[in-house]
Amino acid sequence: MPTEPDAHRLGEPGRRVPDRTSTGVLGSGSTGTDPGDRSLGDLISEVTQDLSTLLRQEVELAKAEAAQTAKNAGKGAGMLSGAAYAAGMVLLFLSIALWWALGNLMGYGWSALVVAVVWVAVAGVLALMGKKEVQQAPGMDRTTDSLKKIPHALQGHEEKNR
């Protein structure tokens, strides 16, 4: 059996894959054998093996996509956390400065209330924008598309997958 070319990217160096027949279909490696000369048990065994291989490959694809997505999201989340902390410190000191400046004009109690109302408005806008962004997050498109093709392949209608 040959080694799968992309096995190193999936974390499985040297992983073995089934041979392909001359028609390009996964099979037991018996090239040139007429399907009419083989027993029903052999054909069912080959179909079962091919289905098992297909499902394993789909699971591997989903794992690889999920791992890459999680890795990128983790890096981004860490960087955003650091930026958010720094921005929070800046906003804290700017809020104190605004409270102090307004306190000289209208009293410290009222100026604290004005600063709090401004921050409630900012929090509301950011929450709505964040909710919208989360709802637009992409999923695992290749895995979803590939899994949608399995029922047609099992029914022998591969032309519907194109």
C-alpha positions as CSV (number, residue, x, y, z in Angstrom):
1,M,0.0,0.0,0.0
2,P,1.2,3.5,-0.8
3,T,1.7,6.2,1.8
4,E,-0.8,9.0,1.8
5,P,0.9,12.2,0.5
6,D,-0.8,14.6,3.0
7,A,-0.5,12.3,6.0
8,H,2.3,14.5,7.5
9,R,-0.2,17.5,7.7
10,L,-2.7,15.3,9.6
11,G,-0.1,14.3,12.2
12,E,0.1,10.8,10.9
13,P,3.4,10.3,9.0
14,G,3.6,7.1,7.1
15,R,-0.1,6.4,7.3
16,R,-1.2,3.8,4.8
17,V,-4.0,4.2,2.3
18,P,-5.8,1.6,0.1
19,D,-4.6,1.0,-3.4
20,R,-6.6,2.4,-6.3
21,T,-7.8,0.3,-9.1
22,S,-7.3,1.3,-12.7
23,T,-10.7,3.1,-12.7
24,G,-9.6,5.3,-9.9
25,V,-12.1,3.8,-7.4
26,L,-10.9,2.7,-4.0
27,G,-10.7,-1.0,-4.0
28,S,-8.8,-4.1,-2.7
29,G,-6.1,-3.5,-5.3
30,S,-7.3,-6.2,-7.7
31,T,-6.8,-4.4,-11.0
32,G,-8.3,-5.9,-14.1
33,T,-10.7,-8.3,-12.3
34,D,-14.1,-8.3,-13.8
35,P,-16.7,-7.6,-11.1
36,G,-18.9,-10.4,-12.5
37,D,-16.1,-13.0,-11.7
38,R,-16.1,-12.0,-8.0
39,S,-18.4,-13.4,-5.3
40,L,-21.1,-11.3,-3.7
41,G,-19.3,-11.6,-0.4
42,D,-16.1,-10.2,-1.9
43,L,-18.0,-7.2,-3.4
44,I,-19.8,-6.5,-0.1
45,S,-16.5,-6.7,1.7
46,E,-14.9,-4.2,-0.7
47,V,-17.9,-1.8,-0.4
48,T,-17.7,-2.1,3.4
49,Q,-14.0,-1.4,3.3
50,D,-14.4,1.5,1.0
51,L,-17.2,3.0,3.1
52,S,-15.1,2.6,6.3
53,T,-12.1,4.3,4.6
54,L,-14.4,7.1,3.4
55,L,-15.8,7.7,6.8
56,R,-12.3,7.7,8.4
57,Q,-11.1,10.2,5.9
58,E,-14.1,12.5,6.6
59,V,-13.4,12.3,10.3
60,E,-9.7,13.1,9.7
61,L,-10.7,16.1,7.6
62,A,-13.1,17.4,10.3
63,K,-10.3,16.9,12.9
64,A,-7.8,18.8,10.8
65,E,-10.1,21.7,10.0
66,A,-11.2,21.9,13.7
67,A,-7.7,21.9,15.0
68,Q,-6.5,24.6,12.5
69,T,-9.5,26.7,13.3
70,A,-9.0,26.3,17.1
71,K,-5.3,27.1,16.8
72,N,-6.0,30.3,14.9
73,A,-8.8,31.3,17.1
74,G,-6.7,30.7,20.2
75,K,-3.8,32.9,19.0
76,G,-6.3,35.7,18.1
77,A,-8.1,35.4,21.4
78,G,-4.8,35.7,23.3
79,M,-3.7,38.8,21.4
80,L,-7.2,40.4,21.8
81,S,-7.1,39.7,25.5
82,G,-3.8,41.6,25.9
83,A,-5.1,44.4,23.8
84,A,-8.3,44.6,25.7
85,Y,-6.5,44.7,29.1
86,A,-4.3,47.6,27.9
87,A,-7.3,49.4,26.4
88,G,-9.2,48.9,29.7
89,M,-6.5,50.5,31.6
90,V,-6.5,53.5,29.3
91,L,-10.3,53.8,29.5
92,L,-10.1,53.6,33.3
93,F,-7.8,56.5,33.6
94,L,-9.6,58.5,30.9
95,S,-12.9,57.9,32.8
96,I,-11.4,59.1,36.0
97,A,-10.1,62.2,34.2
98,L,-13.5,62.9,32.7
99,W,-15.2,62.3,36.1
100,W,-12.7,64.8,37.7
101,A,-13.2,67.4,35.0
102,L,-17.0,67.2,35.0
103,G,-16.9,67.2,38.8
104,N,-15.5,70.7,38.8
105,L,-18.5,71.9,36.7
106,M,-21.5,70.0,38.1
107,G,-20.4,68.2,41.3
108,Y,-18.7,64.9,41.6
109,G,-21.8,62.8,42.2
110,W,-23.5,64.0,39.0
111,S,-20.3,63.7,37.0
112,A,-19.9,60.1,38.1
113,L,-23.5,59.4,36.9
114,V,-22.8,61.0,33.5
115,V,-19.6,58.9,33.0
116,A,-21.6,55.7,34.1
117,V,-24.4,56.4,31.5
118,V,-21.8,57.0,28.8
119,W,-20.2,53.6,29.6
120,V,-23.7,51.8,29.6
121,A,-24.3,53.2,26.1
122,V,-20.8,52.0,24.9
123,A,-21.4,48.6,26.5
124,G,-24.8,48.2,24.7
125,V,-23.4,49.2,21.3
126,L,-20.5,46.8,21.7
127,A,-22.7,43.9,22.8
128,L,-25.0,44.3,19.8
129,M,-22.0,44.5,17.4
130,G,-20.4,41.5,19.0
131,K,-23.6,39.4,18.8
132,K,-23.8,40.2,15.1
133,E,-20.2,39.2,14.5
134,V,-20.6,35.9,16.3
135,Q,-23.6,35.0,14.3
136,Q,-21.6,35.6,11.1
137,A,-18.7,33.3,12.1
138,P,-17.9,30.8,9.3
139,G,-18.2,27.1,10.0
140,M,-16.2,24.2,8.6
141,D,-17.3,24.6,5.0
142,R,-15.2,21.9,3.3
143,T,-16.3,19.2,5.8
144,T,-19.9,20.2,5.5
145,D,-19.8,20.1,1.7
146,S,-18.0,16.8,1.8
147,L,-20.4,15.2,4.2
148,K,-23.4,16.3,2.1
149,K,-22.0,14.2,-0.8
150,I,-22.0,10.9,1.2
151,P,-25.7,10.0,0.8
152,H,-25.6,10.4,-3.0
153,A,-22.4,8.3,-3.1
154,L,-24.0,5.5,-1.1
155,Q,-27.0,5.5,-3.4
156,G,-24.9,5.4,-6.5
157,H,-25.8,8.8,-7.7
158,E,-22.4,10.5,-7.7
159,E,-23.4,12.7,-10.6
160,K,-25.5,14.7,-8.1
161,N,-22.4,15.6,-6.2
162,R,-20.9,17.5,-9.1
